[in-house]
Amino acid sequence: MSEKKVPFTKDQIEKIIEKFPTPFHIYDEKAILENARRLKKAFAWAPKFQEYFAVKALPNPSIMKVLKKEGFGADCSSMAELLLCEMADITGEQIMFTSNETPAYEYQKAFSQNAIINLDDFTHIQYLEESCGTLPEVICFRYNPGPLKGGNEIIGTPQEAKYGLTREQMFEAYRVMKEKGCKRFGMHTMVASNELNVDYFVETAVILFEMAAEIAEQIGIDLEFINLGGGIGIPYKPEQHEVNLEELGEKVRVQYEKILASKGLKPYIYLECGRVITGPYGYLVTTAVHEKHIYKEYIGVDACMANLMRPGMYGAYHHVTVMGKENAEKDHVYDVVGSLCENCDKFAVDRKLPKIDKGDIVVIHDTGAHGHAMGFNYNGKLRSAELLLKEDGNVELIRRAETHDDLFATLKF
Ligand SMILES: *Cc1c(COP(=O)(O)O)cnc(C)c1O
């Protein structure tokens, strides 16, 4: 079992901490870019392959700009995320708007940005038309395959999921849109979250490809694009393996050739991954502040659930590295905990680690997606800063830490 690596030495991180006190998240630009290029290469066979980065995973315009340099667009689901696109200078069809239970003002915003609008329900055709006064030039529908698709651990079975249109509704939706004069169509689904099994995605692609072929045959619509969604997982645990993107790309290509290209259909292929794009390349850097010996051994750090919810919320595993002790024997068993008045505020439970001393720098891995973004202010805890470790080795503050003034800014008394 190989130890997970961090992209800085103890000396380097100490220098960074002198300027930016812990806790903070730091993102590794070089690794993000290399990984982005790998994904593009794996799908280079697909006409106009496009990744729309799921903004909710790491909603920071500096990161969106880094990804934009690689040609990535943005997958948005809220007003805030659409506004972040403006800050990152991501416009038009580089934005995919996949929302649900959408308020009219969000549709209006997405429409005004010329974003690709992905409808979550049949009734939203009318709602969108009424909200915007007209329908956009290109329209996409989110498919919920229901019983056709088995479940995934985080997202649940599609039949229980609130998202998307049924199979019958999909056909009806394209028919209606065709009658209304729409010329450009897309199809989308998103049925996985943190899934490590390549074949799960291939199976999803087959479901969409087959439906696209049927829609071409029955309705005479040649889909412009198929968005296979996101949900590619990452190996949070050292013994897990990352998804082989090359294998995924190749297996999807085989099905594309077989089901679509053989019939002369050549839709563009889109993805909207978040986690796999930035997740492994973010680190929550904290300092050990307390040690406590009661029925168990506790290490209290200066970060808490305000900075990273996943362990407390889902019992998710995040690997922990103690800086300078990477090779030390893991002969202690700790709960590494934050300061919230919630007993689930634990970054690690019964974790074998080297002896931790007060002042040690404790790094929590894989916080580059759904990390800072999920933070909340319970107990009045403040969300941390975000730093970007640039390709050239410099460190840039891309979000300052919250202050109590920020926290109290909405109060009226
Ligand atoms: C959350 C979400 C994504 C991204 O999921 P990841 O697991 O981060 O890849 C993509 N599309 C939609 C519609 C989502 O809700």
The ligand as an SDF file (V2000), in Angstrom:
LIG
                    3D

 15 15  0  0  0  0  0  0  0  0999 V2000
  -22.7080   17.0020   -8.9900 C   0  0  0  0  0  0  0  0  0  0  0  0
  -22.9590   16.9470  -10.4300 C   0  0  0  0  0  0  0  0  0  0  0  0
  -21.8840   16.7410  -11.3180 C   0  0  0  0  0  0  0  0  0  0  0  0
  -20.4830   16.4950  -10.8730 C   0  0  0  0  0  0  0  0  0  0  0  0
  -20.3350   15.3610  -10.1110 O   0  0  0  0  0  0  0  0  0  0  0  0
  -18.8750   14.8030   -9.7570 P   0  0  0  0  0  0  0  0  0  0  0  0
  -19.1720   13.6150   -8.9020 O   0  0  0  0  0  0  0  0  0  0  0  0
  -18.1730   15.8760   -9.0220 O   0  0  0  0  0  0  0  0  0  0  0  0
  -18.2090   14.4560  -11.0400 O   0  0  0  0  0  0  0  0  0  0  0  0
  -22.1680   16.7620  -12.6620 C   0  0  0  0  0  0  0  0  0  0  0  0
  -23.4290   16.9610  -13.1130 N   0  0  0  0  0  0  0  0  0  0  0  0
  -24.4640   17.1490  -12.3010 C   0  0  0  0  0  0  0  0  0  0  0  0
  -25.8050   17.3560  -12.8790 C   0  0  0  0  0  0  0  0  0  0  0  0
  -24.2690   17.1350  -10.9340 C   0  0  0  0  0  0  0  0  0  0  0  0
  -25.3130   17.3090  -10.1210 O   0  0  0  0  0  0  0  0  0  0  0  0
  1  2  1  0
  2  3  1  0
  2 14  2  0
  3  4  1  0
  3 10  2  0
  4  5  1  0
  5  6  1  0
  6  7  2  0
  6  8  1  0
  6  9  1  0
 10 11  1  0
 11 12  2  0
 12 13  1  0
 12 14  1  0
 14 15  1  0
M  END
$$$$
